Amino acid sequence: MSAAWFWATKGLSTLADAGQFDKITQRINGGQNGAADRQALYARAHKVLA
């Protein structure tokens, strides 16, 4: 529930709907460390789920 609260209070659904991966990463981590790895995992998951 804490993750859902964090997601909602940071307005991340709006960014996710707009495909703003970099902005989501910035709001969660305060930077872009590890963003390339997360982007690759996201792309892989998207292929499986779409």
N, CA, C and O atoms as a printed pandas DataFrame, in Angstrom:
     atom_number atom_name residue_name chain_id  residue_number  x_coord  y_coord  z_coord
0              1         N          MET        A               1    0.811   -1.182    0.000
1              2        CA          MET        A               1    0.000    0.000    0.000
2              3         C          MET        A               1    0.861    1.254    0.000
3              4         O          MET        A               1    0.466    2.290   -0.535
4              5         N          SER        A               2    2.031    1.155    0.599
5              6        CA          SER        A               2    2.894    2.336    0.624
6              7         C          SER        A               2    3.386    2.691   -0.778
7              8         O          SER        A               2    3.536    3.869   -1.101
8              9         N          ALA        A               3    3.638    1.686   -1.607
9             10        CA          ALA        A               3    4.067    1.961   -2.982
10            11         C          ALA        A               3    2.950    2.632   -3.771
11            12         O          ALA        A               3    3.205    3.548   -4.552
12            13         N          ALA        A               4    1.709    2.180   -3.571
13            14        CA          ALA        A               4    0.569    2.797   -4.253
14            15         C          ALA        A               4    0.382    4.231   -3.779
15            16         O          ALA        A               4    0.085    5.113   -4.585
16            17         N          TRP        A               5    0.550    4.473   -2.489
17            18        CA          TRP        A               5    0.441    5.827   -1.950
18            19         C          TRP        A               5    1.509    6.731   -2.578
19            20         O          TRP        A               5    1.210    7.845   -3.009
20            21         N          PHE        A               6    2.747    6.246   -2.624
21            22        CA          PHE        A               6    3.842    7.020   -3.202
22            23         C          PHE        A               6    3.541    7.349   -4.664
23            24         O          PHE        A               6    3.681    8.495   -5.088
24            25         N          TRP        A               7    3.128    6.343   -5.427
25            26        CA          TRP        A               7    2.819    6.505   -6.848
26            27         C          TRP        A               7    1.748    7.581   -7.033
27            28         O          TRP        A               7    1.875    8.456   -7.890
28            29         N          ALA        A               8    0.697    7.503   -6.221
29            30        CA          ALA        A               8   -0.415    8.444   -6.347
30            31         C          ALA        A               8   -0.019    9.860   -5.930
31            32         O          ALA        A               8   -0.375   10.827   -6.604
32            33         N          THR        A               9    0.710    9.986   -4.830
33            34        CA          THR        A               9    1.050   11.322   -4.345
34            35         C          THR        A               9    2.073   12.024   -5.226
35            36         O          THR        A               9    2.150   13.252   -5.220
36            37         N          LYS        A              10    2.847   11.279   -5.971
37            38        CA          LYS        A              10    3.834   11.869   -6.884
38            39         C          LYS        A              10    3.261   12.137   -8.276
39            40         O          LYS        A              10    3.958   12.666   -9.141
40            41         N          GLY        A              11    1.993   11.773   -8.495
41            42        CA          GLY        A              11    1.367   12.008   -9.798
42            43         C          GLY        A              11    1.951   11.166  -10.915
43            44         O          GLY        A              11    2.023   11.612  -12.060
44            45         N          LEU        A              12    2.366    9.958  -10.593
45            46        CA          LEU        A              12    3.077    9.142  -11.572
46            47         C          LEU        A              12    2.163    8.488  -12.603
47            48         O          LEU        A              12    2.624    8.130  -13.686
48            49         N          SER        A              13    0.889    8.327  -12.294
49            50        CA          SER        A              13   -0.030    7.737  -13.278
50            51         C          SER        A              13   -0.136    8.620  -14.515
51            52         O          SER        A              13   -0.144    8.125  -15.642
52            53         N          THR        A              14   -0.216    9.908  -14.303
53            54        CA          THR        A              14   -0.300   10.844  -15.429
54            55         C          THR        A              14    0.939   10.738  -16.297
55            56         O          THR        A              14    0.846   10.726  -17.524
56            57         N          LEU        A              15    2.097   10.662  -15.663
57            58        CA          LEU        A              15    3.346   10.532  -16.421
58            59         C          LEU        A              15    3.422    9.189  -17.141
59            60         O          LEU        A              15    3.879    9.116  -18.282
60            61         N          ALA        A              16    2.973    8.130  -16.475
61            62        CA          ALA        A              16    2.989    6.805  -17.099
62            63         C          ALA        A              16    2.070    6.766  -18.311
63            64         O          ALA        A              16    2.429    6.209  -19.349
64            65         N          ASP        A              17    0.891    7.354  -18.183
65            66        CA          ASP        A              17   -0.042    7.393  -19.310
66            67         C          ASP        A              17    0.543    8.144  -20.499
67            68         O          ASP        A              17    0.224    7.843  -21.649
68            69         N          ALA        A              18    1.395    9.117  -20.220
69            70        CA          ALA        A              18    2.025    9.909  -21.275
70            71         C          ALA        A              18    3.345    9.304  -21.754
71            72         O          ALA        A              18    3.984    9.851  -22.653
72            73         N          GLY        A              19    3.763    8.168  -21.154
73            74        CA          GLY        A              19    5.008    7.527  -21.564
74            75         C          GLY        A              19    6.257    8.268  -21.136
75            76         O          GLY        A              19    7.299    8.141  -21.780
76            77         N          GLN        A              20    6.177    9.029  -20.073
77            78        CA          GLN        A              20    7.289    9.850  -19.595
78            79         C          GLN        A              20    8.197    9.063  -18.637
79            80         O          GLN        A              20    8.290    9.390  -17.454
80            81         N          PHE        A              21    8.853    8.045  -19.152
81            82        CA          PHE        A              21    9.682    7.155  -18.339
82            83         C          PHE        A              21   10.777    7.915  -17.596
83            84         O          PHE        A              21   11.015    7.655  -16.416
84            85         N          ASP        A              22   11.433    8.835  -18.260
85            86        CA          ASP        A              22   12.525    9.595  -17.629
86            87         C          ASP        A              22   12.019   10.457  -16.471
87            88         O          ASP        A              22   12.682   10.563  -15.440
88            89         N          LYS        A              23   10.857   11.067  -16.640
89            90        CA          LYS        A              23   10.307   11.897  -15.569
90            91         C          LYS        A              23    9.879   11.050  -14.371
91            92         O          LYS        A              23   10.033   11.469  -13.224
92            93         N          ILE        A              24    9.345    9.865  -14.638
93            94        CA          ILE        A              24    8.982    8.957  -13.540
94            95         C          ILE        A              24   10.235    8.574  -12.772
95            96         O          ILE        A              24   10.250    8.616  -11.542
96            97         N          THR        A              25   11.285    8.201  -13.491
97            98        CA          THR        A              25   12.554    7.833  -12.854
98            99         C          THR        A              25   13.088    8.980  -12.014
99           100         O          THR        A              25   13.568    8.764  -10.901
100          101         N          GLN        A              26   13.010   10.181  -12.530
101          102        CA          GLN        A              26   13.490   11.363  -11.806
102          103         C          GLN        A              26   12.707   11.548  -10.505
103          104         O          GLN        A              26   13.299   11.801   -9.456
104          105         N          ARG        A              27   11.396   11.424  -10.568
105          106        CA          ARG        A              27   10.583   11.623   -9.367
106          107         C          ARG        A              27   10.788   10.529   -8.327
107          108         O          ARG        A              27   10.715   10.792   -7.127
108          109         N          ILE        A              28   11.041    9.310   -8.776
109          110        CA          ILE        A              28   11.235    8.214   -7.829
110          111         C          ILE        A              28   12.639    8.246   -7.240
111          112         O          ILE        A              28   12.805    8.140   -6.025
112          113         N          ASN        A              29   13.648    8.392   -8.090
113          114        CA          ASN        A              29   15.042    8.257   -7.659
114          115         C          ASN        A              29   15.764    9.581   -7.465
115          116         O          ASN        A              29   16.835    9.611   -6.858
116          117         N          GLY        A              30   15.213   10.656   -7.958
117          118        CA          GLY        A              30   15.891   11.935   -7.873
118          119         C          GLY        A              30   17.018   12.069   -8.878
119          120         O          GLY        A              30   17.801   13.016   -8.807
120          121         N          GLY        A              31   17.112   11.151   -9.797
121          122        CA          GLY        A              31   18.152   11.158  -10.820
122          123         C          GLY        A              31   17.885   10.068  -11.831
123          124         O          GLY        A              31   16.794    9.499  -11.871
124          125         N          GLN        A              32   18.869    9.782  -12.640
125          126        CA          GLN        A              32   18.700    8.795  -13.710
126          127         C          GLN        A              32   19.582    7.555  -13.522
127          128         O          GLN        A              32   19.783    6.795  -14.469
128          129         N          ASN        A              33   20.109    7.344  -12.317
129          130        CA          ASN        A              33   20.945    6.166  -12.077
130          131         C          ASN        A              33   20.172    4.889  -12.353
131          132         O          ASN        A              33   19.081    4.691  -11.818
132          133         N          GLY        A              34   20.728    4.026  -13.182
133          134        CA          GLY        A              34   20.108    2.746  -13.503
134          135         C          GLY        A              34   18.940    2.836  -14.470
135          136         O          GLY        A              34   18.261    1.838  -14.710
136          137         N          ALA        A              35   18.697    4.005  -15.024
137          138        CA          ALA        A              35   17.543    4.200  -15.905
138          139         C          ALA        A              35   17.623    3.320  -17.150
139          140         O          ALA        A              35   16.599    2.806  -17.599
140          141         N          ALA        A              36   18.788    3.140  -17.705
141          142        CA          ALA        A              36   18.924    2.331  -18.919
142          143         C          ALA        A              36   18.498    0.886  -18.662
143          144         O          ALA        A              36   17.826    0.276  -19.494
144          145         N          ASP        A              37   18.888    0.345  -17.517
145          146        CA          ASP        A              37   18.492   -1.027  -17.174
146          147         C          ASP        A              37   16.981   -1.131  -16.987
147          148         O          ASP        A              37   16.355   -2.074  -17.471
148          149         N          ARG        A              38   16.401   -0.162  -16.287
149          150        CA          ARG        A              38   14.952   -0.179  -16.083
150          151         C          ARG        A              38   14.209   -0.002  -17.395
151          152         O          ARG        A              38   13.166   -0.624  -17.601
152          153         N          GLN        A              39   14.725    0.834  -18.284
153          154        CA          GLN        A              39   14.083    1.030  -19.589
154          155         C          GLN        A              39   14.100   -0.271  -20.383
155          156         O          GLN        A              39   13.110   -0.613  -21.030
156          157         N          ALA        A              40   15.203   -0.992  -20.341
157          158        CA          ALA        A              40   15.292   -2.269  -21.056
158          159         C          ALA        A              40   14.318   -3.293  -20.469
159          160         O          ALA        A              40   13.665   -4.024  -21.214
160          161         N          LEU        A              41   14.219   -3.346  -19.155
161          162        CA          LEU        A              41   13.274   -4.266  -18.518
162          163         C          LEU        A              41   11.832   -3.881  -18.843
163          164         O          LEU        A              41   10.991   -4.750  -19.072
164          165         N          TYR        A              42   11.553   -2.595  -18.863
165          166        CA          TYR        A              42   10.218   -2.115  -19.219
166          167         C          TYR        A              42    9.867   -2.536  -20.646
167          168         O          TYR        A              42    8.773   -3.042  -20.892
168          169         N          ALA        A              43   10.776   -2.331  -21.571
169          170        CA          ALA        A              43   10.529   -2.686  -22.971
170          171         C          ALA        A              43   10.279   -4.182  -23.110
171          172         O          ALA        A              43    9.409   -4.603  -23.873
172          173         N          ARG        A              44   11.031   -4.972  -22.386
173          174        CA          ARG        A              44   10.849   -6.433  -22.423
174          175         C          ARG        A              44    9.488   -6.819  -21.857
175          176         O          ARG        A              44    8.781   -7.634  -22.451
176          177         N          ALA        A              45    9.118   -6.252  -20.730
177          178        CA          ALA        A              45    7.817   -6.546  -20.120
178          179         C          ALA        A              45    6.684   -6.082  -21.021
179          180         O          ALA        A              45    5.661   -6.759  -21.127
180          181         N          HIS        A              46    6.853   -4.944  -21.666
181          182        CA          HIS        A              46    5.814   -4.416  -22.544
182          183         C          HIS        A              46    5.560   -5.369  -23.714
183          184         O          HIS        A              46    4.413   -5.552  -24.123
184          185         N          LYS        A              47    6.606   -5.970  -24.249
185          186        CA          LYS        A              47    6.450   -6.935  -25.344
186          187         C          LYS        A              47    5.640   -8.145  -24.889
187          188         O          LYS        A              47    4.801   -8.655  -25.633
188          189         N          VAL        A              48    5.893   -8.596  -23.674
189          190        CA          VAL        A              48    5.200   -9.781  -23.152
190          191         C          VAL        A              48    3.741   -9.476  -22.826
191          192         O          VAL        A              48    2.860  -10.295  -23.086
192          193         N          LEU        A              49    3.489   -8.306  -22.260
193          194        CA          LEU        A              49    2.146   -7.969  -21.784
194          195         C          LEU        A              49    1.246   -7.332  -22.833
195          196         O          LEU        A              49    0.024   -7.321  -22.685
196          197         N          ALA        A              50    1.843   -6.807  -23.881
197          198        CA          ALA        A              50    1.012   -6.089  -24.880
198          199         C          ALA        A              50    0.439   -7.012  -25.912
199          200         O          ALA        A              50   -0.274   -6.566  -26.810
